[in-house]
Amino acid sequence: MAEEQACCAVSLSAPPDAPEACAGPWSCSGVVLSRGPGLVLCQGAVFAPFLRDGPAAWTRHRALLPDALRPRPRVLVLRPPPGSRARALRLDAPAAPRNPAGGLRRHEARLLALVPCGAFRQALARAFGQAERWRFGGEAAGDDGQTLHWFAWLRVPDLDSPQGGWTARASAGRLRKGEGLLACGSPFGALCPDLFLNTLSRGVVSNLAGEENALILTDARCLPGTEGGGAFLRSPAGPRLVGIIAASFCWKGTEWVGLTLLCSLDAVLRSSAGVLDEAGVAVPPAPGRVAVVRAGGGQDPLGWAALVECGAAWGSGVLLAPRLLLTCRHVVETGAPLRITPAPGPDRAAAVLGGRVVFATEESSPFDVAVVELEESVPGFVPPRLADTFRPGEEVSVVGFGALGRACGPSVTTGVLSAVVAVAGRPVMLQTTCAVHGGSSGGPLVSSRSGHLLGIVASNTRDTSVGATYPHLNFCIPVTVLQPPIARYRRTGDPGAFAGLNRAGEGVRAAWRLQRQPGPPSKL
């Protein structure tokens, strides 16, 4: 695949007389950006053990040249052989032995410069609040993010080619939430390239922030060592490189967010203009809008989502009509005045609307639901089409204000409908593998194929014994449970139409018992 041939692993090793702190080995992922001349871009943090001035060097806001390294490491770029994964595999044929060392290509490289990306740094500072205790990297990582915006340019003479050009790329400034991405990186860097070199992971653009979308969040799942790898926009014309993996894991306090942090390639190139000019490298312009294949039957789930704030509590909601919104009871149960902010769109400016709760289920009800009437109509609103069937295994997406939602608008995450829990033949709970975070409660669950509204998010999974939250196992209320009382309420205006949600039978209560266990309040 083109993505695999464009990506690589980068390995650093210290000279024999280097201090023990430089012993390593050190490695990360990288992207071959040009074959004329041969250039590789990778993360900058991998060079940290070799910085003459130590961590203080990262506080500079200008490029670090090779003389900033002492000692200077040997740098190797590891790439797969041509067509190494393009061969068709026959399941009925005997497996041929693999030669771990035979096909891998190793190229000597030298550092041109370590370059900070200013636009990405500014987007990080605005989007990730210090009070929320964001961390990046592995679970035990203590990195405060000071190296996330640094990238390394490598000159690789072996990659020079007379016919060489730049890897096809797309402009991040034209990205839209929900567009498909393919991330490519090497888990654990150069640890075992025969197994892990250039592993692929599929996801979508979950959120965007900063100038020209310098910061990109994706739900493509990456592992430590993939930092420096590439994220490609999927299009009928082929993959287009759009971003560089900056952090494979994000944590918000003790909550694993399960999203991957990307830096726009455009932003890196703008920040690197001086270094590339000095090296005599001309960067071709990025193409215009890249066509993408869209699903969802023309529906726009982002237009149905709204931020719901009630005093200090906040969550998500789904609009069913210009003045009718569904959310979760626990989002609005403080009784404070409501502030509803529908997601802005092409024909809709951001605006904060008032609202009142016309019905909320009792705390004893298994269904965590509240119905809100807005004081004003949402302009240009197109109501969702409601699903009447559910197919386990179908691709789905969740739209909500978890993760960066309050700072950057609603996030989109994708997965599959992993289970449909039914009682007496009636679906009463939907489980999905979409990444769901604190602030996502009440947001819409949508079929990626048809674009129909399947339900609303109620909770994800929290292990109260260890305080861990698992974003990829979550629970939603099927829209088929809510549709009859909604239709009755819209016809009569009587909130009593929802009273039946409080009278669910024991089978339904047993299915939702996870919310009845004692323990700390849900983060959702």
N, C-alpha and C positions, 0 to 999 in steps of 0.2 A: 504494500500500500504506500501511497505517496507520503503519508504522514510519517511512516516508519523510516523511510529513506531520508526524510528531512531532519530527523532527530538523532540524537547521539547521547553518549555518556562522556563525562569529563573526569579524568583522574589526575590527582596531584600527589607527588611523592617528594620527600625532602632529600637533599644530598646526604651522604654518609656522615658528614661532620656536623649536621644540623642539631640544634638543641632538642632535647627529648620532647618538648611541647609540640614540635613540628613533626613528630614521627609518623602520625597518620596510620593508614592511608586516608586520604580525603577525596570525596567524589560527589558529583551531582549529575543532573541531566543537562542537556544543551540542545540548541537548534542550529543547524547549518543554514545560515541566512544567504550566503553568496558562494558561488563557485568561481567568480571572476572579479576580485580575488577571493580566495578561500577564507571565509569568516564564520566563526561560530560565536553565538551569544549564549551565556550561561549565567547562573546566579553569582553574585559577588561574594556572598558569605563564605563560600568554600575556601577563599583565600585568607580568611581571618587569621589562621595560625601563623601566617608568614608576614603579617604587617609589622613593619619596623616599629611603628608607634603604638602598636596594640589597639584596643578598642577605641581609643581616642581618635583614631584616623577616620572612623565612620561619622564623626560629628562634622567633618568638612562638607562643604556644599559644592565642591568642584571635583574634577576627576583625579584619581590616584594613578600615577604612572608606574611603570615597572620598578623604578628606583625606590618606591614605597615598600617594596618587599625585601626582607632580609631574614633568612636566606631566600634565594629564588628557587621555587620548586620546579621539578620537571613536570610538564603538562602533557598529557596524552588525551586524544579524542578517540573514542571507541565507536565504531560504526558497524552495522550489519553488512554482509556481502550483498551485491545486487540480486534482487529477486529472491532473497532468502526465505521470505514468508509468502511468496506469491504462488508457490507450488500447490496444486490441489492434493489433498490427502485422501487416500483410499482406505476406508476402514477395514476392508477385507484383505488388504495386502500386509505382508510381514513388515514390521517396523525396521527401518534402516538405522544402524547405529549412528549417533551424532558425534561429531568431532568438536568438542568444546573450543579448541584453540584454532581449528583449521580455517573457519570462515571469517572469524572476527577480524576487522581491519583496525589497526592502531596507527594513529598519525601524530607525529610530534607537533606541538603547538607552542606559541609564545604569547604572553599577555601583551595586548596593546594598551589597555587602560581599564581601570575600574571606574564606572560612571554612575552617579546617583541620578535617579529619575525624579525631578522636582515635582512634576504634576502628580505622580503617583504618591509621593510623600505627603503632599498637601491633601489629597483625597483620603489617605489613611487617617490623617489627623482630624479631618472633619467628620468622617463616617464612623470611626470607632472611638466612642467616648472613653476617656480614661476611667471615669467612675464605674463603667460596666466591666472593667477588668478583662479586657480582651487579651488573649494570648495566641501565639501562632507557632506551629510546629507540633511535635509530639506531646503526649499528655504531660510529661514531666518537664517539658521545655521551659526554660526560664528566660528565653529571648524576649526582650521588651519591644521588639520590632525595629530596632535601630538599623538593621542590615537589610530589611525587606526591600527597600527601594534601590539597592545597589546591584548593578549588573556588570558582568565581565565580558569584554570583547577579546576574542582570541584570533590570532592570525595563524592559519593552517596551510602552509604552502602545498602540501600534498593534495589539497582539494582544488587547487587552481585548474581551470579547464578553459581551453580556447572558446568552447561553445557555452561556457558556464554563464549563468545569470543568477538572479535573485529568486529565492523561494516565493511562490505566489502568495500574496497576502491580501488582507481586506482591512478596511478602515474601521477601527473600533467605534469611532464617532457615529457610525450608522447602525450600530447594533440595536436590537430590540429585545426586550425581555421575552424569554420563551423560545428564542431561536436555538436550534440544535448546535452543540459543540462536540468535538472529539478531542480529548486530551491525550497527549502522548509523552510519556516519560519513563525513566528506568527506576523502578522501585529499588531502594537501597543503593542507588548510584551504580558504581562499578563493582559491587560486591560479587555478583555472579551474573555477568552479562549474557552468558549463553542461555540463561533461563529468563532473565528479567529485562533485557535490553528492549527499550521502546515498546512498553506495554500500553495498550489502548484502553480508554474509558470514555463512555458516552454520557452526555448530560445536556443541560440547556444553560442559556444565560439566565442566571437567577436574579441578579441585580446589577446596577451600574452606578458609578459615582465619579465625581471629579470632572475636570476639563476634558471635553471630547471623550468621555467615558474612560478616563485613565485607569480606573479601578473596575475590575469585573469580578463578580462572584459567579461560580458555577457549581452545580450539584454533581458534576463528574467526580468520581471518587478516586483520589490519588493517594499515594503513600509516601512516607519520607524517602528522599532521594530523587523524587520526580521534580523537585524544584529546579527551575531552569529549562524544563521541557516546554513543549508548545501546546497551544490550544487552537484548534482549527475550526473554522466555520464550514459547515457542510452545505454544499450547493450542487446543483446539477452540473456545473462546469468543473467540479472537482474541489478538493479542500483548499482553503485559504487560511494562512496563518494569521491570527488576529491578536494573540496574547501569549505571555510567558508566565509559567507557573511560578508564583512567588512564595506561596505557603500551601502545603498539602493539607494541613489541619487548622481549624480555627476553634478556639474555646472562648466562651463567654462566662467568666466565673468558673463554676464547676460544670457548666453545661457544654457538652460536645456538640458543636454546631453541625459538623459533618459536611461542610462546604469547602471548596477549594478557592483560594485567592489568586487572581491573575492580575498582571500588569499589562496594559495595552502595549502592543508592539509599537504603535505610532508614538506613544509617549516616550518610550525608550529611544526611538530614533531621533525624536526632537531634542531630547536631552544630550544625545551623543553626537550632534551635528559637528561640534568643534573638533572632537577627537577623530571622527571619520574624515573631515576635511583635511586635517593635519596628515592623515595617512593616505590621502589621495583617493579616497573611496567616494564614488558618486552613488547616491541612493535614488533609485527610480521612484517616481510618484506612485502612490497606491491607486488602484482602480477605483471607479465610482461605486455606486450601489451594487452589491452582489446579490443576485436572485437566490432565494432559498425556497425549499419546499415546505409548505405550511400544511398543518392538519387542523382539525377542529371545526370543519364545516363553516368557516367564515365567522365563527363566534369569537368574542373578545373577552375572555374571563377577567382580564385586568380591569375592564370597565364595570364589572359587577362588584369589585372589592372596595371596602371602605375601612379606614382606621376608626376604631371606636374607643374613645377615651372617657373614663368615668372617674373623676377625682384622680388619684394616683394610679388607678388600674387602667389597663389598656389591652386591647386585643383587636380582632378583625371582625368584619361583618360581610354579609353578602346581600346585595340589593336585589329584590325580586320585582320591584315596581319603582317608579320615580320617587315615592315617599314611603316605601315599605322595606324594612331591613330586618334580616335575621342575624342573631349572634348567639353567644353562649351566656347563660345566666350568670356564671361566675365573673364575666367581664363587666357586668353592670350592677352587680348586687350591692355595691356600696350605697346606692341611692343618690350619689352626687349628680349634679347636672351633666348631661351628655354632650359631647362634642363629636360630631360625625364629619370625617373628612373623606369624601369619595376620591378614589384614585383619579388624578388628572388624566386627560386624554387629548387627542388631536383637536376635538371640538369642545373641550371642557377644561376650564381653568381650575386650579386648586382653590377650594373654598371650604370653610368650616361651617357646618350647619348644626342647628339645635335639634333635639329629638326627645321623645318621651317613651318610656317603656309601657306598652299597653298590656303586655302579658309576660310573665316569667314563670317557668316551672318551679314547683316546690323543691326544696333541697332534697327531699326524699325521692323525687322522681328520678328514674334512670336516664331520662333525656334532659340534658343540660342545654336549655333553649330559652331565649328571650326574643320577643317581637317588639320592634321599635318603629314608631311613626315619626317621620322627619317633619320639621316645621315648614320646610320648603321642598319643592320638587327638584330632583337632580336633572339639570338640563341635558338634553340629547341622550337620555338613557335608553338603551335597547335591552329589554328584559331577556334573561336566559331561557333557553328551552330546557324543560325538566325531563330527566330520564325516568323510564318506567321499568327498566330491566338492568341487571348488573351482571357482568361477565368476569368471573375470577381470572386473573392473568392479564386483563386488558391494561394498556398503558393509560395512566392517569396523571394529572398534575394538581398541585395545591397552590393557591394564590393567597398570600397573607402578609401580615406586617411583622413577622418574626425576623430575627437576625438584624439586618440593616433597615427594616421597614419604616421605622419612624424617621430615620435620617434620609432615606433614599426612595421612599415609596414602596409599594408592595413587591415582595419577592415571589419568584416562581420556582417550584421544585417539582421533579418528576419521579415516577416510579411505576409500580403496577398495583392493581387491586389484588392484594394478596389473599384475602378471604372475605366471604360474604356470610355473616352469621345470621341464621334464620330461626325463628320460633314459630311453630305451626305453619311452616311454609311461607312466612312473611319476613323479609329482610329487616333486621333490627339494628345491625351494626356492620359497618364496612371497615376493613383493615387495609392499610396501604403501606408501601415502602418509601413514599415520598419523605424527604427530610422536613420535619415539622418542629418548630422551635417556639419558645416562649413568645407570645404575641400573635401566634397563628390561629388561636381559637376563634371559631366563628367564621373563618374564611371558607371560600368555596372549594369543593373537590370536583374536578371536571374530567370528563372523558377526553383523552387526547385525540381519539379517532373522530368522534361525532361532535365534540364541543358541548355536549349536554351537561347540565348541572347534575351531579350524582348525589351530593350531600354537603354537610358542613362539618368542619373539623371540630372535634370535641376535646381530644387530649392526645398526648403521646405517652410513652412509657417511662416511668421513673422508678428506679430501685431505691426505696427509702432506706434500706439497710446500709448502702454505701454512698447514697446521695448522687448516683449517676443517672443521667437522662439519656434515653436512646431515641434519637430523632427519627430513625428509619422503621419504627414500629409504632403506628398511631391508629386512632380510632375515630370514625366519623359516623354521624347520624344520617341514615339514608333519606333522600328527599322524598321517597315514597311514604315515609312515616309522617312527614310534615305537610305534604301536598293537600290532603283532604281538609285539615283544619284551616290551612291558608286560603283555600278556595272558599270555604264557608265564611271565614272572616271577611274576605274581600266582598262577598255577596251581601253580608248582613251588617258588618261593622261591629259585631258583638265579640269581645275578647273571650267570652265563654266558649267560643269555637275550639279553643286550644285546651280546654280543661281535661280532655281525654288523655293528654300526655302525662297527667299526674296519676292516671289510673291503670298504668301498665301492669300486666300480670307478672307472676313470679318468674316465669321463664325469661321474660325480657329483663327483669331486675337481676336475675342470676348472670345473664350475659354481660351486663354492665357493672357487676359487683366490684370491678377494679377501682371504681370511683368511690366505693363505700368503705374502703379500708382506712383505719386510722393512720395518720402520718402527717407530714408537713403539707401545706397547701400546694396545689398544683402550680407549676410555673406557667401553665397555659390558662 
